[in-house]
Amino acid sequence: MALLWKRIAFRDGLIKAVGPAETISAQYPESSCDHVIDATDMCVLPGLVDAHTHPVWAGDRVHEFAMKLAGASYMDVHRAGGGIHFTVEHTRAAAASELLDALTRRLQRMLRAGTTLVECKSGYGLELQTEVKMLEVIEAARRSLPINISSTYCGAHAVPKGRTEAEATADILQVQLPRLKELMSAGTLQVDNIDVFCERGVFGLSSTHRILQAGRDMGLNINFHGDELHPMNSAQLGAELGALAISHLEEVTDEGIVAMATAKTAAILLPTTAYILRLPQPRARDMLDAGVIVALGSDFNPNAFCCSMPIVMHLACVNMRMSMSEALAAATINAAYALGRAHTHGSLEVNKHGDLLVLNCCRWEHLIYQLGGHQEILRYVVIKGNIVHDNDKTMEM
């Protein structure tokens, strides 16, 4: 398939040429293209990349929002049997078909908001059967939907009820990861990253180190939760292990920032989480000034129900004092880097995936400036050279 833009041409899902309209038209005449879109007075951007989500789960946690508004902390809700454990109970009981239906709807919402590559975690099983079920659901979505997916095993999302941290760590190392390795070797599953919630009262530095090292030995990218609620020195640990990325970092230390900058470990910042939990904002300016690669994610989950990267970028600019250009880079090429996909996604370059957005305005800044207005601004979403969403008419995924 070839698709002609004013300055961009696609073939077989990849960008084949970028340049002046006259040059592209001579190289790829309209008669040779399956589809031509006139983007006059419009703006073209790379597709957005959501570098951190938890989209596979069952059970509604809207009731917890009132608890948070009344002053309950994340760990208060967690200790009361809510939070992750509430979702684990419902996810374990849900059929794979139910989880896939819910995941499909959520990914469709993300796509309509401009996300063309999304990281999807397991982590609401905390035992082998459900973790594998979640990863199989993610794999089914990867194979059936146009949106690009980076799959993450997050079996160390919490310590299961009735177990100690040491017991949970042993189960992950001796039961879950060996089975995951078998399924990956057989081609049943494609898993890209390993994640651990490194936090006081969850998984400490020693357990986190052992689990992440085991995942890296299996060929998985290290991409984990760190320094969110307490300064755990997670950033230093991640840098030591050669982590591709660390998420949250609301409580990162100066030493952690320096370590990440030196190791080229990306910081995935999640402004929705800091916003809804009333946490200190991640130190985006300090990280950027120190040379850390800053990426953004929605942290979509039952606790932070946001499917929109344009809203995430807006919050990053207002609350974390990022410029609009910095936020755009953090939601495209830097987020792709955090997922190990910068060579294929995140920018409009020859031989990268033909994933892009066409905005119904002549200034791209409107995508961030108009809080919640992206539904009207996004005219087309294109993935691998195919129009998967046309705002003027409903397009099926």
N, C-alpha and C positions, 0 to 999 in steps of 0.2 A: 504494500500500500504506500502511496506517496500522497502527502498532504502539503499544499502550498500556503504559506503565510506571506505577509508582506516582506518579511526578511528571514524567514525560517522555513526550511523544507525537511520533511520527514520521509523515511522509507523503512519498512520492516520494524517499526516501533522506535527507531533511533533517529536522532537529529543528524541529517546528512550535510546541511549547509546553513550557515548564518551569514548574512551580509546585506548589502543594498538591494532594494526591490528589483532593480533592473538586472543585476547580476543573477539573482535567484531565478527570476522569470526566464532568463536566457538558458539557464542550466536545467530548469524544471518547468517547461511550458505548462500552462493550465490544462491543455488537452491531455497531458500525461498523468494528471493528478486525479485521484478518486474523489477528492473533496477540496474545495477552495473556500477560505473564509476571508472576507475583506475586514481587516481590523483597523480601518481608517478611524482616527480619533479615539481609538481604544488603546489600552496598555497591556503589554504581555509580560508576565512574570514566570519564573520557575514555579512548578508545583510546590506546595508547602509540605514540609516534613515534620511530623509529630514524633518526637524522639522518646516519649515515655507515656505509655497508657496501660491500663488494666481493664480491657474491654470485655473479658469473658467472665460472666458471673450471673448468678440468679439471686433473687431476694431484693426487695426495695428497702432502702435505708433512709427514706425521706424523713422519718420520725426523728432521726438523729440530728437533723438540722436545727430543730427547736432546742435540743440539748446544748448544742454548740452556741446558739444565740444566747442561751441562759448562762453561759460561762464555762461549760464543761470542756476540758481539754481533750486532745486526741487520746491520751493515755487514760483519762477518766472514762471515756466511752469504751475504750478497749477493755479496761478492768471490769466494767459493768456487764460484760458479755456482748457488747455491740462491736462495731467496727469490723475488723477482718474476721473475727470468729463468727459473727452473725452471718456474714457472706459465705464463709466456709461451709457452715451447716446447710445453707440452701443450695450452694453449688454442688456439694457432694450428692444431694438428693435429686438434682435435676438431670434429666436425660440429655444426652449429647445433642439430640435434635433440637431440644428447647434452647440449649446454649448457643447452638449455631444460628438459630433464627434470631435470637437477641443480638448476637455479634454482628450478623449481617445488617440489621437495622441500624446499629450504632456506626458501623463503618460507612453505610450509605450517608448518614448525617455528616460524618467527618468529610467524606468526599464532596458533598454539596457545599461544604464550607471551605473547600480548596485544598484539602489534604490529599496528596497523591502517594505518599509513602508514610506508613505508620508502624511504630514498634508496638507489638502486642505481647503481654506477659501472661504466663500462668500465675499460680500463687494463691488461689483460693481453694486448694485441695489439701495441701500440707501432708499428703500421703500419696503413695505411688499411683493408685488407681485413678484418683481424681486429677492429679497433676497430668498424667498421660491423657486422660479424657480431654482436658482443656487444651493441651498441645495438639491433639488430634483435631479438635474443633478449629483451632487456628490454622492448621494445615489444610483443612477442608475449605476454609475461607480463602486461603492463599491460592488454591487451585481453581476456585470457582468465581472469584470476584476480580475485577480489573485493578483495584487498588493494590499497590505494592505493600508487602508485609515483611517486617523483620521480627522473627519469633524469639521470645526470651523465656527460658526456664527460670522460674522464681519460686522454687519449692521452699526456700528459706525466707518466706515472706513473714512468717510468725512461728512461734513455738506452739505446736498443737496442744490443745487442752489435755491435761493428764500426763504430759511429758516434760522432761527437763530440757534445757538447751543442749546438754551433752547427748541426751538420747535422740533429740531431733537431728542433731548434727550427724550422729552415727547412722541414722536411717537414711539421710540424704547421701552420705558417702558410700554406704555399704549396700543400699537397696535401690534408691531412686536413680542415682547417676549411672550405675552399671546397666540398669534396664534401659535408660535413655540412650546410652551408648549403643546398645544392641539395636534399638529401633532406628537410630540414625544410620548405623552401618548397613542395615537392611533396606534403607531407602524409604522406610515407612514415614519417617518424620524428618523435616529439615528444621533444625534449631540453630539459631545464630549466636545467642548471647546467654550468659549466666548472670543472675541477679541474687543479691542477699540484702535483707533489711538489717544493716549494721546499726544497732541502736541499743541504748541501755534498756535492759529488761527484755530484749529480743535476742539478737545474735551479737555477741561481743567480738572484739578484734581477732582473737585466736580462732574462734569458730569460723568467722567470716573469711579469714586467710585460708584456712584449710579447704573450705567449700569452693572458693574462687579459684584456688590453685588447681583443685581437681577438675573444675570445669575447663580451665585453660588447657590442662593436659589432654582434654578431649577435643580440643580445637575450638572451643567456644570463646567468643569475645567477652571480656570482663566489663560489665556495665551494671553498676549496683547503686543501691540507696545508701547515702552516707551523710553524717553530720547534719541531720535534720532537726532533731529535738535537743540534742546535747553535742558538745564538741568531743567527738569520739576519736579524733585523728584518723578518720576514714580516708581523708584526702591523701594523707601521707602513705597510708597502706595501699591505696589504689595506685599511686604513683610508683611505689616500690614494686608492685606486681605487674606494672605495665598496662593498667586498666585503660580500655578505650574511652570510657566515660564514667562519671559519677553523677548521680542525681541528687537534687534537693540542695544540700550545702548551706542551709540557713545559718548553721552554727560553725561554719568552717573557720579555721584559724589563719592568721597571716602566714604561718609556716606551711599550712596546707595549700594555700593559694600558690606560694612559690614552688612547692613540690609539683603541683599539677601543671604549672606553666613550663617547668623544666622537662617534665615527662611527656608533654603534649597530650595529657589526659583531658578530654573535654568535660566541661561543667554543663550538665543539663539542668537548667533552672526552671522551676515550676511555679509561676506567679499565682496560679489559681489556688494552690495549696496554701501558700503563705496568706493569701487573701481570706480564704474561707476559715482557716484555723487561727487567724489573727496572730500569725507568727512573725518574727522579724523578717524583713525582706532579704532575700539572698543578696550578697554584696556584689552585684553585677559590675558596678563601676570599678571597684577594687580589682576584680578579676580581669576585666578588660584592660585596665591600665597596666596590670602585671603581665599581660600577654597570654592569659588563659583563653582557650578556644571556648566561647560561650554559645551554647545551643539552648533551644526552648522546647518544652513539651507541655501538653495539656494536663498530664496526670489524670486523664479520664478514669474515673472509678466511682463506686457508690458514694464516696466521701466528697469528691470534687467532680461533679457531673457537668463537664464542659467538653463539647465536641468541636469547638471552634478555635482554630489557631489564630485567625484575625483578632479575636477577643484576647487570647493569650498575648499576642504582640502588643495590643493596646495596654494591657496591664503591665507588661514589661517596661513600656515607655513611661507610663505615669508613675508606677510604684517603685520601679527599680532604676529609673532615670537613664534608661537606654535611649539612644536616638532611634528614629524610625529606620534609618539605614542599618544600624546595628541589630535591631529587632528582626528586620527582614533577613539579614545574613544568618542570624541565629535560628530562624525558622526554615531555612533552605540549605545552603551549602554546609553550615556548621552542624546542623542537625543531621545531615547526611553523613558527615564525618564521624559524628558520635555513634552512628550505626554501622560504620565501616563501609558506607556506600558513596563516599564523595567522588569516586571514580565513575559512577554511573548515574548519580542523581544530584539534585540540589542546585544546578545551574544550567544555563542554556548554551551548551557547547557541543561541537561535532562529536558524534559517536556516543553521547550520553542518551539516556532514555528520553523519548519525546513526551515528557510530562510538563505541562504548563497550564497557566491560567490566563484567560483573556478578560480584562476588566472593562466594564462599560463606562469608562471615564478615561481622561487623558493623563491623569496623574495617579501613579500607583499609591501614593500616600493615603488616598481615600480609603484604602482597604484597612488601614490601621486607625485613621482619624475618625471614621464614622463608626462609633461603638455600636456593635450589633447591626450595622447596616450592610454587612457583607452579602446578605441574601440578595439584595438588589444590585450590588456592584459587580458580583461575579456573573459574567455572561456565559463563559464556557469553561469547563474543566476538561483537559485533554490528558489522557494517559496512554503512553506508547503510541502516540500519533492518532489515537481514536478519541472522538468526542464522547465522553461518558456522562456529561451533564450539560444540558443547554437550558439556561434559565428562562428562555422564552417558551420552552415546551418540555414536558417531563420526559427524561431519558431513562430507560431501565438500565440497571447495572448488568 
